[in-house]
């Protein structure tokens, strides 16, 4: 649940994601208790004067012609811009005409990027050729089948293809379907009664994916658990109904099984202080923000909010020299470490199973972003019927004073000193994925550095009891469960162009007898020929500098890691199989337009897809368009100081120039 302001809308139970990641129904009009305030997080349907024309297949079909032939509505200023509200409505109408019935549900609808070569050749002013054709891509589910649909927005033509044997991510409306089925099930009611709980309307329930531990591919299976909030609104997770879990087939919905491990007393409440301390920063920044293109100092880049991942930064250039064609947080993997039947299946893939970008929260001035920040809205197609939904203040951009020098030198002999204060430009989005919120920052430095940071905030996932072998006691009778967080980034680096090499610059010791036998490290460069030459862990004993080089220009950028972890599960572990990309810190692949998600396009109830599958071919990567996949993570061993709310935890990495400039670009 989101931090900050909350409200109680009705005495009706809520449906969301699991306690580690319960994702409340964020659609306007959803009946729920403890729902976030609309001003805080809930996307709102667009008003008529914003282009909103209501929901439903019938109205969209009736208005299809209006939007399909209103060419100026599609004259996007940039080919990578997210879909506009008129484009979303027209795409939904095209989907209906493609043979789907009103019962079909749209699980994802977003812009389909043009070919990379076309984007790189595109210019904002093209009086002869005109703008690039706009297309949309949708994932639609009907009658237990999943389809991919490509829509030509200029003509309304739609082409659909069935994708067998996959499960798309969860819809917000499916949370409520599962909850209602469980709270009407006699077995679950009996379990509640055994625990002295008779008023089911006051329960807070969540729905979560079940991985591959309980089901076959034909069923669309989720888990449902509940808490008894006892009046708390910001932290309902403190009172879990431990030992009672339901397994639900969403296509019924049918309750397949109820697991009752025995009654355990519900712990006491632990509400949070809703009076957030705010900070003030009066400094404003000088940046040119035109639509979704940003220019600041020597930097320029394009951004868009993707409903599955997060802000995608594209065409990142320094002084008009291309560095990064596209960067994005591709997947989040959160495996929990308890063998109990209520917990062992919790191996969440947040982006692919729930959607990261569409769960963006409304950022708060003075709390999430400084006073001088520029706030930007976004529009997404809401899963289900595809209604355009506005995400107000979803992104902020600001100049951050690091309160440290970017460089400095003081010379004692001359009593002189010089230096430059460090200021960075930050693009920020925060998504609320249940009890965790993740803030993703893209940071651009004056010295040519690009940083990516993930800031994790939230509430521990807890169960009642005293056995802390698989976690830590955080309060009397309350145990928080140990878990890991892995964040996989996709980095399509194009250093001064598309033809690049990946270089392992290994630091190796050499013994020099003539200097007293000292062992001095030297750099041995090795160009990776194939994917297996590049896949690797960070090693303190055998350090390697990871470079992406343009051999023709002699320029490079270095991926510079920071804090990190590796999975402790052995090969073949069924939990790790779902997030198998975490088995290596770094993967390098040749560019493929359809390889965008580290765990594969359909990770729900799936395993061993994505990076391990693609790189099994050991494709050539020398002198080609390479993509780096870097996973950064942290391990959470719970402690009393984590309760009732966690302090922020940050992980990061950087892309830094290496021979990209002739001298320090930060020296004027």
Secondary structure, DSSP 8 states (H G I E B T S, - for coil): --SS-B----SS-B--SBTTB-----STT---SS-B-TTTT--EE--GGGT----SHHHHHHTHHHHHT-GGGG--SSTT----HHHHHHHHHHHHHTT--TT-EEEEEEEE---HHHHHH--S--TTT-S---EEEEEEEETTEEEEEEEETTT--EEEEE-TT------HHHHHHHHHHHHT-HHHHHHHHHTT---GGGEEEEEEE-TTSS--TTS-EEEEEEEE-TT-SS-GGGSB-TTEEEEEETTTTEEEEEEE---------------------------EEETTEEEETTEEEEEEE-SSS-EEEEEEEETTEEEEEEEEEEEEEEEB---STTTTT-EEEHHHHT-SGGGB----BTTTB-TT-EEEEEEEE-TBT--EEEEEEEEEEEEEEEEEEEEEEEETTTTEEEEEEEEEEEEEEEEEETTEEEEEEEEEETTS-EEEEEEEEE---EEESS--TTEEEEETTEEEE-EEEEEEEEEEE-TTSS-BEEEEEEEEEEEEGGGTSEEEEEEEEEE--BGGGT-B---SSS-EEEEEEETTTTEEEEEE--S-----S-TT-HHHHHTGGGG-SEEEEE--TT---TT-S--TT--S-THHHHHTT--B-TTB-EEEEEEEEEEE---GGGSSSEEEEEEEEEEEESSSSSS-TT--
